[in-house]
Amino acid sequence: MSSAVISATGLFSPPSVIDNDELVEAFNAYVERHNERNAAAIERGEVEALQPSSSAFIEKASGIKRRHVMDKQGILDPERMKPSIPQRPNSNYGIQCEMAVKATNQALERAGIRAQDLDAVVVACSNLERPYPAVAVEVQDALGVEGFAYDMNVACSSATFGIQNAVDAINNGHARTVLVVNPEICSAHLNFCDRDSHFIFGDACTAIIVQHPDDVPAGRGFDVLGTRLKTRFSNNIRNNFGFLNRADESGMGQADKLFVQEGRKVFKEVSPLVAELIGEHLGALGLGTDQLRRMWLHQANLNMNELIAKRVLGRDAEVGEAPVILDEYANTSSAGSIIAFDQYQADLNSGDYGIICSFGAGYSIGNVVVRKR
């Protein structure tokens, strides 16, 4: 028995795109300038020489070919190596609010409802542009929604945890229609000067409409059959940027104030956790992995997704069983699995089962098992 329905999704993709060749050209120009400026210190052994990157290395390591970004020029400037996104006056809606409204309008149109039909707004993403007022309340105001709104952050699992919260709100009678929106500007927390990670992230915003089953016409959307969440503390993915930074000037500008990770450890530790949770969740719902038509997995690393799919299915996934969008979007944090869901669902038939699964810093893992209506 379904307790809620994902009736529609929406996607905002920034128009600017950076392919691997462009990114590598800028990075290698930065490396060359760094090594020239520090040549004497490098020769004395006081500074380590930086190594160049390559498109072949990026694609082999991640499966990423290009990414959408909110600002291209600043990222590709070897003297800047970060996006240029001017701060807006407080009287204007913020950039994440703007992204959220664009993705939401598409989702509302697909769901056949109006913004006024929404009862709650949850902005769930890895990085918020400010602590308060909540971006969700700003989105609520921009859309003209009554009811309530709040922000939440569970890193790359924010969207699936947000769907869980939406389902709970519907089950508890607090709302009948909930918007979960994921405005991710991941390029702003990425160290474009780091060879091991400068290619990982892109920007995007997804929106998910979750409704009471009685309010959704037959044949539209996906029944939510169950959700399952899991967290386990780890420092292997971390970002130490926060309001306390100004209280210790020695840390200002340090690399750990941006995204840092121990990639090999993450791959080794998270993959089995994700596969195990998916198997347990399906079993608890009385479903076998052979009934799983589609896995919309978090889009962080192609090799990782292929391994997880193989562990779940007991074989290599066939084309379409675990679709990949990270070649086009790179890692968009919480938006990744929702982009895959948004882009790869039209071919499913009524009664087909699928799972939206996210995983990331925390560690955090979120599952949403769905059935096409």
C-alpha positions as a printed NumPy array, in Angstrom:
array([[  0.   ,   0.   ,   0.   ],
       [  1.511,   3.316,  -1.06 ],
       [  1.605,   6.072,   1.542],
       [  2.761,   8.772,  -0.875],
       [  3.38 ,   9.346,  -4.572],
       [  6.229,  11.057,  -6.39 ],
       [  3.992,  12.716,  -8.949],
       [  6.616,  14.672, -10.885],
       [ 10.168,  15.944, -10.983],
       [ 11.817,  19.002, -12.473],
       [ 15.368,  19.837, -13.495],
       [ 17.28 ,  23.067, -13.947],
       [ 20.585,  22.671, -15.783],
       [ 22.852,  25.742, -15.893],
       [ 23.484,  26.691, -19.532],
       [ 27.28 ,  26.926, -19.164],
       [ 29.115,  23.644, -19.767],
       [ 32.79 ,  22.793, -19.218],
       [ 34.165,  19.686, -20.883],
       [ 37.232,  17.838, -19.642],
       [ 39.563,  19.337, -22.229],
       [ 38.667,  22.887, -21.21 ],
       [ 39.013,  22.076, -17.518],
       [ 42.378,  20.39 , -18.026],
       [ 43.71 ,  23.273, -20.101],
       [ 42.934,  25.739, -17.299],
       [ 44.259,  23.438, -14.594],
       [ 47.512,  22.738, -16.408],
       [ 48.014,  26.461, -17.026],
       [ 47.584,  27.009, -13.279],
       [ 50.075,  24.198, -12.544],
       [ 52.649,  25.652, -14.926],
       [ 52.36 ,  29.115, -13.374],
       [ 52.523,  27.711,  -9.838],
       [ 55.646,  25.704, -10.584],
       [ 57.325,  28.67 , -12.296],
       [ 56.572,  31.007,  -9.382],
       [ 57.858,  28.496,  -6.87 ],
       [ 60.754,  27.095,  -8.915],
       [ 63.435,  27.963,  -6.348],
       [ 61.454,  26.568,  -3.411],
       [ 60.652,  23.427,  -5.42 ],
       [ 64.353,  22.957,  -6.192],
       [ 65.185,  23.31 ,  -2.477],
       [ 62.528,  20.754,  -1.606],
       [ 60.451,  23.258,   0.352],
       [ 57.473,  23.162,  -2.01 ],
       [ 56.15 ,  20.169,  -3.908],
       [ 55.81 ,  20.6  ,  -7.656],
       [ 52.255,  20.224,  -8.917],
       [ 51.494,  17.593, -11.555],
       [ 49.341,  18.18 , -14.651],
       [ 45.962,  16.553, -15.236],
       [ 44.517,  14.999, -18.391],
       [ 41.121,  14.253, -19.883],
       [ 41.997,  10.561, -20.135],
       [ 42.828,  10.453, -16.413],
       [ 39.547,  12.143, -15.486],
       [ 37.358,   9.865, -17.577],
       [ 39.118,   6.702, -16.403],
       [ 38.926,   7.731, -12.748],
       [ 35.319,   8.875, -12.753],
       [ 33.467,   8.426, -16.029],
       [ 32.921,  12.202, -16.157],
       [ 33.169,  13.961, -19.533],
       [ 31.641,  17.395, -18.851],
       [ 29.683,  19.36 , -16.252],
       [ 27.151,  22.205, -16.085],
       [ 28.217,  25.194, -13.971],
       [ 26.715,  28.454, -12.806],
       [ 29.851,  30.353, -13.861],
       [ 32.376,  29.151, -16.42 ],
       [ 34.726,  32.081, -16.815],
       [ 35.978,  32.198, -13.224],
       [ 36.611,  28.456, -13.086],
       [ 38.672,  28.506, -16.295],
       [ 40.747,  31.536, -15.268],
       [ 44.152,  30.148, -14.141],
       [ 44.571,  33.183, -11.872],
       [ 41.21 ,  32.59 , -10.16 ],
       [ 40.257,  28.887, -10.345],
       [ 36.82 ,  29.306,  -8.785],
       [ 33.398,  30.48 ,  -9.974],
       [ 32.521,  34.158,  -9.906],
       [ 29.059,  34.488,  -8.351],
       [ 28.39 ,  38.014,  -7.026],
       [ 26.538,  38.335,  -3.742],
       [ 23.043,  39.674,  -4.272],
       [ 21.373,  42.411,  -2.23 ],
       [ 19.169,  41.138,   0.575],
       [ 16.206,  42.656,  -1.225],
       [ 16.686,  40.212,  -4.126],
       [ 16.   ,  36.49 ,  -4.153],
       [ 19.192,  34.477,  -3.852],
       [ 20.759,  32.356,  -6.551],
       [ 19.693,  29.058,  -4.965],
       [ 16.132,  30.343,  -4.707],
       [ 16.247,  31.268,  -8.383],
       [ 17.473,  27.779,  -9.331],
       [ 14.826,  26.188,  -7.124],
       [ 11.969,  28.151,  -8.686],
       [ 13.054,  27.173, -12.207],
       [ 13.212,  23.456, -11.368],
       [  9.967,  23.652,  -9.379],
       [  7.983,  25.299, -12.151],
       [  8.84 ,  22.416, -14.459],
       [  7.826,  19.872, -11.813],
       [  4.552,  21.678, -11.098],
       [  3.657,  21.729, -14.783],
       [  4.358,  18.01 , -15.086],
       [  2.32 ,  17.267, -11.956],
       [ -0.584,  19.345, -13.228],
       [ -0.789,  21.444, -10.067],
       [ -0.105,  25.044,  -9.013],
       [  2.387,  26.386,  -6.514],
       [ -0.585,  27.322,  -4.335],
       [ -1.37 ,  23.604,  -4.02 ],
       [  1.89 ,  23.016,  -2.149],
       [  1.664,  22.705,   1.624],
       [  5.366,  22.523,   2.456],
       [  8.784,  23.209,   0.942],
       [ 11.958,  21.349,   1.878],
       [ 15.253,  22.635,   0.49 ],
       [ 17.638,  19.701,   0.851],
       [ 21.193,  20.104,  -0.421],
       [ 24.861,  19.841,   0.533],
       [ 25.687,  23.539,   0.666],
       [ 23.408,  26.428,   1.572],
       [ 24.34 ,  29.994,   0.7  ],
       [ 23.601,  31.183,   4.25 ],
       [ 22.521,  29.796,   7.631],
       [ 19.357,  31.926,   7.889],
       [ 16.76 ,  32.892,   6.954],
       [ 16.203,  29.449,   5.505],
       [ 16.514,  29.238,   1.736],
       [ 13.373,  27.084,   1.826],
       [ 11.356,  29.937,   3.331],
       [ 12.688,  32.215,   0.593],
       [ 11.611,  29.666,  -2.043],
       [  8.225,  29.435,  -0.32 ],
       [  7.863,  33.204,  -0.604],
       [  8.979,  33.296,  -4.241],
       [  6.438,  30.625,  -5.167],
       [  3.609,  32.099,  -3.085],
       [  3.162,  28.981,  -0.956],
       [  1.315,  28.915,   2.363],
       [  2.188,  26.359,   5.032],
       [  5.776,  25.78 ,   6.181],
       [  9.32 ,  25.393,   4.858],
       [ 12.739,  24.402,   6.149],
       [ 16.286,  23.595,   5.047],
       [ 18.103,  20.331,   5.647],
       [ 21.561,  18.962,   4.85 ],
       [ 22.659,  15.337,   4.715],
       [ 25.275,  15.994,   2.031],
       [ 24.801,  13.856,  -1.094],
       [ 21.863,  12.029,   0.517],
       [ 19.888,  15.211,   1.14 ],
       [ 17.309,  14.528,  -1.593],
       [ 16.393,  11.016,  -0.458],
       [ 16.304,  12.087,   3.186],
       [ 14.112,  14.986,   2.072],
       [ 11.731,  12.578,   0.325],
       [ 11.544,  10.595,   3.573],
       [ 10.582,  13.786,   5.419],
       [  7.967,  14.574,   2.791],
       [  6.451,  11.083,   3.106],
       [  6.389,  11.442,   6.899],
       [  4.638,  14.828,   6.656],
       [  1.947,  13.311,   4.434],
       [  1.541,  10.252,   6.652],
       [  1.272,  12.431,   9.771],
       [ -1.337,  14.681,   8.213],
       [  0.864,  17.79 ,   8.257],
       [  0.688,  18.142,   4.487],
       [ -0.835,  16.594,   1.388],
       [  1.61 ,  17.994,  -1.181],
       [  5.287,  18.597,  -0.438],
       [  8.012,  20.092,  -2.598],
       [ 11.553,  18.757,  -2.097],
       [ 14.074,  20.867,  -3.998],
       [ 17.847,  20.421,  -4.32 ],
       [ 19.745,  23.515,  -5.53 ],
       [ 23.347,  22.333,  -5.729],
       [ 26.127,  24.785,  -6.614],
       [ 28.867,  22.239,  -6.028],
       [ 31.408,  24.19 ,  -8.068],
       [ 31.598,  26.735,  -5.238],
       [ 32.921,  24.195,  -2.711],
       [ 35.334,  22.478,  -5.097],
       [ 39.092,  23.04 ,  -5.029],
       [ 39.846,  23.497,  -8.73 ],
       [ 43.564,  23.6  ,  -7.853],
       [ 43.58 ,  19.992,  -6.63 ],
       [ 44.439,  17.42 ,  -9.305],
       [ 42.62 ,  14.577,  -7.525],
       [ 39.29 ,  16.372,  -7.265],
       [ 39.187,  19.387,  -9.617],
       [ 36.94 ,  17.515, -12.07 ],
       [ 34.422,  15.922,  -9.711],
       [ 31.517,  18.345,  -9.359],
       [ 28.979,  20.237, -11.442],
       [ 25.924,  22.377, -10.685],
       [ 22.22 ,  21.598, -11.079],
       [ 18.888,  21.808,  -9.288],
       [ 16.202,  19.145,  -9.059],
       [ 12.661,  19.373,  -7.713],
       [ 10.43 ,  16.539,  -6.51 ],
       [  6.676,  16.754,  -5.912],
       [  5.448,  14.278,  -3.289],
       [  1.679,  13.962,  -2.863],
       [ -1.003,  12.046,  -1.025],
       [ -2.067,   9.095,  -3.239],
       [ -5.699,  10.228,  -3.318],
       [ -4.649,  13.495,  -4.985],
       [ -2.769,  11.969,  -7.913],
       [ -4.626,  10.701, -11.005],
       [ -4.291,   6.99 , -11.751],
       [ -1.355,   6.173, -13.981],
       [  0.663,   9.242, -13.021],
       [  3.887,   9.108, -11.053],
       [  5.427,   6.522,  -8.763],
       [  4.084,   5.   ,  -5.567],
       [  6.584,   5.271,  -2.711],
       [  6.619,   1.754,  -1.257],
       [  9.186,   2.421,   1.411],
       [ 12.185,   4.476,   2.448],
       [ 15.241,   3.485,   4.429],
       [ 17.99 ,   5.719,   5.799],
       [ 21.388,   4.901,   7.284],
       [ 24.267,   6.997,   8.62 ],
       [ 27.717,   6.136,   9.891],
       [ 30.262,   8.758,  10.945],
       [ 33.359,   9.146,   8.798],
       [ 35.902,  11.898,   8.1  ],
       [ 36.716,  10.496,   4.667],
       [ 34.492,  13.109,   2.996],
       [ 34.581,  16.459,   4.742],
       [ 34.211,  20.221,   4.369],
       [ 35.173,  22.365,   7.374],
       [ 33.766,  25.64 ,   6.084],
       [ 31.475,  27.284,   8.63 ],
       [ 30.707,  30.241,  10.835],
       [ 33.401,  29.29 ,  13.363],
       [ 36.165,  29.749,  10.773],
       [ 36.469,  33.451,  11.627],
       [ 37.123,  32.537,  15.269],
       [ 40.472,  30.958,  14.28 ],
       [ 42.25 ,  32.987,  11.646],
       [ 44.938,  30.329,  11.157],
       [ 42.49 ,  28.169,   9.231],
       [ 41.268,  30.817,   6.831],
       [ 41.825,  29.816,   3.236],
       [ 43.064,  26.324,   4.055],
       [ 42.2  ,  23.436,   1.736],
       [ 39.903,  21.773,   4.277],
       [ 37.488,  24.71 ,   3.991],
       [ 36.548,  23.185,   0.633],
       [ 35.626,  19.632,  -0.35 ],
       [ 38.226,  17.045,   0.668],
       [ 38.005,  13.277,   0.533],
       [ 39.938,  10.046,   0.798],
       [ 38.536,   8.662,  -2.42 ],
       [ 39.911,   5.125,  -2.23 ],
       [ 38.652,   4.682,   1.332],
       [ 35.218,   5.983,   0.356],
       [ 35.034,   3.573,  -2.569],
       [ 36.066,   0.631,  -0.41 ],
       [ 33.859,   1.398,   2.583],
       [ 30.683,   2.842,   1.072],
       [ 30.092,   0.443,  -1.836],
       [ 29.351,  -2.633,   0.325],
       [ 27.233,  -0.568,   2.744],
       [ 25.049,   0.682,  -0.09 ],
       [ 24.617,  -2.729,  -1.72 ],
       [ 23.799,  -4.311,   1.624],
       [ 21.187,  -1.686,   2.509],
       [ 19.504,  -2.019,  -0.889],
       [ 19.299,  -5.801,  -0.503],
       [ 17.927,  -5.569,   3.033],
       [ 15.4  ,  -2.933,   2.054],
       [ 14.065,  -4.902,  -0.9  ],
       [ 13.835,  -8.026,   1.26 ],
       [ 11.864,  -6.186,   3.928],
       [  9.366,  -5.163,   1.242],
       [  9.086,  -8.726,  -0.047],
       [ 10.886,  -7.899,  -3.287],
       [ 13.684,  -9.784,  -4.964],
       [ 16.5  ,  -8.105,  -6.834],
       [ 15.21 ,  -9.828,  -9.98 ],
       [ 12.081,  -7.642,  -9.7  ],
       [ 14.131,  -4.454,  -9.74 ],
       [ 13.74 ,  -2.835, -13.133],
       [ 15.848,   0.227, -12.44 ],
       [ 18.375,   1.644,  -9.982],
       [ 18.765,   5.406,  -9.967],
       [ 22.025,   5.552,  -8.053],
       [ 23.927,   8.554,  -6.742],
       [ 26.085,   9.914,  -9.542],
       [ 29.567,  10.256,  -8.093],
       [ 31.751,   7.681,  -9.815],
       [ 31.038,   5.28 , -12.662],
       [ 33.229,   2.514, -11.27 ],
       [ 31.509,   2.747,  -7.903],
       [ 28.033,   2.551,  -9.427],
       [ 28.981,  -0.438, -11.553],
       [ 30.312,  -2.244,  -8.485],
       [ 27.199,  -1.492,  -6.399],
       [ 24.88 ,  -2.632,  -9.181],
       [ 26.85 ,  -5.851,  -9.577],
       [ 26.709,  -6.549,  -5.837],
       [ 22.955,  -5.958,  -5.768],
       [ 22.081,  -7.928,  -8.898],
       [ 24.73 , -10.627,  -8.607],
       [ 25.846,  -9.809, -12.155],
       [ 26.863,  -6.87 , -14.291],
       [ 23.992,  -4.459, -14.833],
       [ 22.511,  -4.431, -18.305],
       [ 22.107,  -1.211, -20.268],
       [ 19.365,   0.851, -18.667],
       [ 19.254,  -0.971, -15.322],
       [ 21.516,   1.574, -13.602],
       [ 21.548,   4.646, -15.879],
       [ 24.43 ,   7.097, -15.731],
       [ 24.195,  10.86 , -16.097],
       [ 27.494,  11.833, -14.472],
       [ 29.216,  11.816, -17.865],
       [ 27.103,  14.872, -18.719],
       [ 26.56 ,  16.438, -15.279],
       [ 29.471,  15.153, -13.164],
       [ 28.708,  14.79 ,  -9.45 ],
       [ 25.871,  17.131,  -8.519],
       [ 25.669,  15.868,  -4.941],
       [ 22.06 ,  15.294,  -3.803],
       [ 20.674,  16.173,  -7.23 ],
       [ 22.493,  13.33 ,  -9.005],
       [ 20.199,  10.382,  -8.364],
       [ 17.171,  12.622,  -8.989],
       [ 18.562,  13.757, -12.344],
       [ 18.931,  10.085, -13.275],
       [ 15.35 ,   9.459, -12.113],
       [ 14.108,  12.486, -14.037],
       [ 15.859,  11.468, -17.25 ],
       [ 15.349,   7.695, -17.18 ],
       [ 11.782,   6.79 , -16.266],
       [  9.64 ,   7.3  , -19.378],
       [ 10.192,   3.75 , -20.655],
       [  8.934,   2.062, -17.472],
       [  5.567,   0.32 , -17.44 ],
       [  2.877,   0.293, -14.781],
       [  3.94 ,  -2.048, -11.978],
       [  7.68 ,  -1.759, -12.631],
       [  9.84 ,  -1.422,  -9.51 ],
       [ 12.808,   0.875,  -9.036],
       [ 14.965,   2.339,  -6.309],
       [ 16.367,   5.833,  -5.889],
       [ 19.548,   5.521,  -3.861],
       [ 21.951,   8.177,  -2.646],
       [ 25.157,   7.935,  -0.654],
       [ 27.864,  10.296,   0.455],
       [ 29.433,  12.22 ,   3.299],
       [ 28.435,  11.249,   6.748],
       [ 28.52 ,   8.499,   5.69 ],
       [ 24.873,   8.762,   4.69 ],
       [ 22.745,   6.433,   2.569],
       [ 19.127,   6.932,   1.56 ],
       [ 16.811,   4.555,  -0.321],
       [ 13.396,   5.231,  -1.839],
       [ 11.704,   2.164,  -3.371],
       [  9.067,   3.087,  -5.928],
       [  6.579,   1.413,  -8.259],
       [  5.331,   2.917, -11.507],
       [  1.619,   3.646, -11.244]])
